[in-house]
Structure formats: structure tokens, C-alpha cells
Amino acid sequence: MSVLGVFLASLLVAAAGAPARVAAAGGGCAAERFTNNRVYRACSDLPRLGAAVHWTYDAAASSLSVAFVAAPPSPGGWVAWGLNPTGSGMAGTQALVALPKGGGYEVQTFDIETYALGAPGKLKYPTADLAAEAGSDGRVRLFGTLTLQNGTGEVNQVWQVGPVSGGNMMPHDMGNDNKAATGKLNLVTGAATSSSAGGSLLRKKNTHGILNAVSWGLLLPMGAIFARYLKTFKSADPAWFYLHVACQLIGYGVGVSGWATGIHLGNLSKGITYSVHRNIGIAVFALGTLQVFALFLRPKKDHKYRVYWNAYHHSVGYTIIILGIINIFKGMSILQVEQKWKTGYIIAISILGGIAVILEVVTWTIVLQRRKEDDKAYNGASNGHLPLSM
């Protein structure tokens, strides 16, 4: 063979080995060895849940052979990997799920239309060679081949792990890693990136929860406490009124921001509706808006309709506070927030409730004392003991 022939042959060998070296540069995934002589041209260590994905993509046939490796949160749990042709989240994902069966593992396919998993069914992608196995290291390896659309170069991948109880697939945790287990995979270059959409959506949900907890759940109850109790003290007049108005207006403004964020989240989550949470939120927003407008229609103290306005204002105000607090806890359940945040809010509400109970006792004591003094003054006047006057 000529020198030129040897040189060209060396280039071909190097080109053939390039994908393997690219995979080796990917980190720990390159050291993975699979049974049945399965070999893949590229791999990537995924940024969440300690998972890795290996693949070979045949562009001419639009065929993607994949191996997904991850450890379930507990022995005998499930692992899943899939492609989402319509977005970056769970809804729309064409998922391969490895589930324990008969001492081993089997693969089931799920066309996930919403955030509910639903029943197994055919995927939008033709599949073949589905298999799964558990390794001695506690990780589960899921294998499969999917036929993609012609010209596919980059895909949205979603992966997840979860427990199994009583032979049934249980929901996965809602920690940050689980919520952000999405990303893009470039089948041509081998680049795998973590999707910012999952983190962005999580931040929006957290913002929505914080704004509503501060507004409807803290500022409005504080404003009600100022109005109900401070006005009993003559020295606090008219400061109580301005404190009350300030808390209610600021709370309403922050609450509107939280409500608008919730509407935006609803638009981002087509097909996912939390009807009770949504309806209570709409009711709280509508009643809060009425309260703000009612402030500008408040009759003077000596007006004959003032008593009716007071009854309306108080009843609607307390209704907003009660519904707001209920909806905050419903939102926490939907977000599945960590217990420490729920505990923190319970403590804050409990402190406000404790202050209200103490002030209730104090103000009633003052009111009863004043009534007693007024009765004495009235009885003294009715018995002819009038104060001397010039």
C-alpha cells in the first residue's frame, strides 16, 4: 500500500473512532458497558437525577437507538425517558417507562397528553427493541429504538424516576431536580443541554405562590387587624385608618400581580386545569376589586346608609381573607412545596391569629369598661345629679 493509501486509511479509522472519543469526553457515561454487545456512538451525563443517555442516530433512516440509565429513588422503582415533539415539559412526551415485573424489568410506552400519566399506549413514534434491566449498582438501564421524522436534528428530551408501591407506579417527587429534568439533545453534534424552560416555569410558579401568600394571606389580614382593633384606642385615630387602607391597597396591588401570574401559568399549561384553585382565585380577585371601588363610595359617618356599607364592607372583607388563605394552602398542595414553607406560613398566620385573639380580649375589656362608665354617667344624669354649669 502506498504512503498516501496508508494516510487515507488512518483518516478513516480516526473518523470512525471520533464518536467514541466524543462520548469519552462526556464524562462518566463513557465508562458504561451494556449487555448483549450494545454499543452507542455518543453519550451524555444529564444534569439532573444522576442520569445518562446513550444514543446512535441513523440520519438516513431517521432511526434513534437509545439507552437511558438512572437510579430509581428506591429499590424496585421506575425510570422513564422520552421525547416531546411539541414542548419541553411532561405534557406531550412520548415516554418509555421501565417498570419492575417478575423479578426483572419491562418497558411500557405512554403517550402523555397532560400531567396525568394515563394508561399505556402506542407512541407517535414507531418503536422497536424495547428492553430494560436492573444493574448490580442499583441503576436501571432502559433500551429502545424510535423512528423519528425525516430531518430531525435536535429533540426535546424528558426523563424521570419514581417509586413503585404494591406493584403500582407511584408519582415522582416534586423536588427541583425532578421538575427540571428536561433538556435538548442534538442528535447530530451530540450536544445535550438542560432546558431553561423547566426552571423558568418553576420560578413563575414560586413567584405566583409568594405574591399571593404575601398579599391575600398576610397583608389583608394585617389590614383587617388594624381596622378592627386599633380604632378602639382613641390615640390611634385616624392612624388606624391610614394603616388599614395602606395594607389593603398594597395587598390588593400585590395580589393582582399574583393573580395575573396565575393566569399566565394557566395559558402556559394547556390541558391542565386546577378548577377549584382557579375559581377561588377569580372570586378573591373579583371581591377584592369590589372592595377597592367601595372605598371611594364610602358614606360619611353620620349618613343613614353608612351602617349598610359597614355591613357589606366587613362581610366581604372577611370573606376575601378566608378564601385567600384557603386558596394559598390549595396552591401549596398543587406546587407540592417543601414542608418548611408550609410550616413557615402556618406560623405567620398563627402569629397574626394570636395577636387578633389578644387584641380581641383587650378591646372588649376597653369597650365594656367604657359602657360601664357611660351607664354610670347616664344613671347619674337621670337621677338629677347634673354637673354644675355657669
Secondary structure, 3 states (H helix, E strand, C coil): CCHHHHHHHHHHHHHHHHHHHHHHCCCHHHHCCCHHHCCCCEEEECCCCCCEEEEEEECCCCEEEEEEEECCCCCCCEEEEEECCCCCCCCCCEEEEEEEECCEEEEEEEECCCCCCCCCCCCCCCEEEEEEEECCCCCEEEEEEEECCCCCCEEEEEEEEECEECCEECCCCCCHHHHCCEEEEECCCCCEEECHHHHHHHHHHHHHHHHHHHHHHHHHHHHHHHHHHHHHCHHHCCHHHHHHHHHHHHHHHHHHHHHHHHHHHHHHCCCCCCHHHHHHHHHHHHHHHHHHHHHCCCCCCCCCCHHHHHHHHHHHHHHHHHHHHHHHHHHHHHHCCCHHHHHHHHHHHHHHHHHHHHHHHHHHHHHHHHHHHHHHHHHHHHCCCCCCCC
